[in-house]
């Protein structure tokens, strides 16, 4: 048994590592393609990009680990079945379940580790990842001059160059509008040539201008019309320097504490605490709604109260107001009732916005709470599907196993995504929404395990051809 266990473990570990690396690479490429516009042209240092990729690797573990588990288990038992090693193991008197015992133990360790990871490490990674991604997306792109186009990325300036050198450091036929004093361009600078470089601390961009002229117009404050006291000044220069503050182009790190209350940044203990606090807020709002609407309800009942139920039954509900309210008071009663109904409706509308905010937050907390457990259980479930499936199809390599694994993972992912979306919308309970995919696919895992232990030829095409021929022959014989 030790040799058999060692054989199966070695046959599983290598495909698992290869599949995990491939899946993680594909998910990282999808992430980079998604945020490519936020990363290119902003001059990030290499360590910032590596930090972002490292955090994303940890975040994508929740999808990469179950898919790798499914794919590697199909490949492992498909290879063993194709080389008739499973047949040899069964011929030696060992069932498939006994041979898989150490592998089941190993997958259970992976599942337990994924649960601890999602509870203790993933919230911290989500916090750092969310904070860094927020700063990356809000950072301005590097200052770039395109020939013949005004650049307004520097606050307070509009810069245009007719042409520039190949390395982009020398600009020709410059025109600079200074808008810092107002919306109108009261300060215009023209130069035939400008050499662009950064200061030593990279906080400023210095533009050394040659052979140009500056036009300045000084207006009298609060003057709406032309005033003869305003001055128009023109300066000619052979060489001068213009300094631009580049603070807007520098990446600023946001305080991580601003994101700590987000549901993805909380562990189980914190989720329990925030859920209880949010429940108290919901109960408080419900009590406020009850207290504020109680007076309107009692106001209505004072007009529509009758002595006995028999009076309503005899008079009829339709003629209730006509029979029991004097004709000269009906208009006043209806007007007061309509006014009170409108006031009650406005109170409910205002409170409904606040109540919905806390209700949606409560749903998010419950979804994230169950997500901590579904990651570990999904690893066990997809292994329970992949291992017997590989033993049944008896095909190894990266052909049929990859196709089958992708199909089953897509089924799992689609069910999980749709159920989670329904839970977020409030149309499904968060408990049922987060466990829906596992509930649906668990009978499939049991069925495949049963078929693999009984040596069923579930995917044998010849078997289905024979059954089809029997059915066709039976139908032909009946209609003769």
Phi, psi and omega in degrees: 000324181297320179292321178294316178298317180296321178297314182291321179297315178295323179290338181268320188297314184297309177299326180295315180295318179295313181296320180297316180295318180295314181296318179296321178297317180296317180294323177294321177297319177297321178295316180294321177295326181291320184250024183296325180290335180273350184252328185277140174079016180248001174067040179287147173288156184297326183288334176293316178294320179293323177296319179295317179294321178298315177297321181293326176300318179291322180293320182283358180298329181294335177260326184288322184293311178297320180294319178295323178296316180294311184294316182291325179292321177295316180295319183298305184283338172292318176296317180294324178287323181292325179271009178062022176285328175294323177297318179295322179295317179291325178293333178283355176099013181249130178284164180295326180295317179293322179293332182271359185304310179293329179291322176296319178297319179295316179295324176296321175297319176300317180295317177297319177295323178293326176294314178297322178296315182291337182268322187254323187261316185300320176300321178292318179296317177299322179296311181291321179295314180296318179295315181293318180294325176297315180293322180294317183287335181266355178285138179286153175291156179301150179295123184221124178264124173256133183303131176080005183235134178288134176254121183244022183287333176278122183301127176091359183226149169233122187236134176224137176235135180291327181204168177209163181287171182295322179277355176078009182268340181245126180248143183241144178053065183277147172222121184237122175258130179257111182256013186293332182274351181167187182284329181280153182273086179274349183228114182235136181235130178239138179211147179282334183207145178216132178256125188253130175206163181264157175287172184297325181266005179061018178271343182226149170254127183252127180246108180271112187259146180229141172053074182212188181214147179240132177248126180232138178234118181259117180260154175283137182298140177062021179268119182270337179244178178295134180236128181296345181282345179291149187241146175241120186241142178230126180244131172255143181217151174270327178200136178206172180235140176240127183252134180239131178286123182256023181297327182293340182265356180272144180279124181251130181275126180279147178296124183294338181295341178291338183256001189293333183275358178293145188295331180283348181260015185243145173269184185298317181295316179292322177298320177297318180294313181292327178295316179296317179296320180292324177297320178298320178294319178298317179295322179296317179294321179298318178294321178297319178298318180296317181292321184283336181262349182296321182296323179291322180295316178294328178295318177295316185294333180293334179272333186252016181280139176234165184286314184224162177291332182296330179296319179292321181293322182285312184285332183091144181293325185295322183261020185297309182295323182291323186278328191247357178242131177302149186295325182286349181255354186295314182299318180294321180293316180296321179295316179294320180295319179295319178297317179293323179295320178295319178296319178295321179296318179294322177297316180293324179294317179294317181287332181295322179297315180292320181294318180297323179299313179288327179293317177295322177295322178297320178296316180299318180296318180292321178298315181292328178298314181286334179297331179300328183267328184294331178298315181292318182291326180294328176297315178294319182295312183291330172292320179293337175275316186289318183297307178293330179294319176295322179292334181277313184285331175056046176227128180256193178083197183252022181267262181301319178302322180294316180298312180296318180296317180296320179298311181292324179291323176296320176299313179298315184292320180294315178298316181296316182293315181295318180292321179294320177297319177296323178293321178294326179284348180089001179277354179217146178296136181304323178299312180290323181294319182283336182255006185298312182299321180291322179295320183289319187271347179298315175300326177296319178296319178296318181296314180294323177297318178296316181295322181290325180286337179262012179056044181280137177270071187292326183250024178277113183294325181297323180298317180289328176296318179295318179294322179295321178296320178297317180294318180297317179296322179294318178295317180298316181295329180287326185266003177283000000 
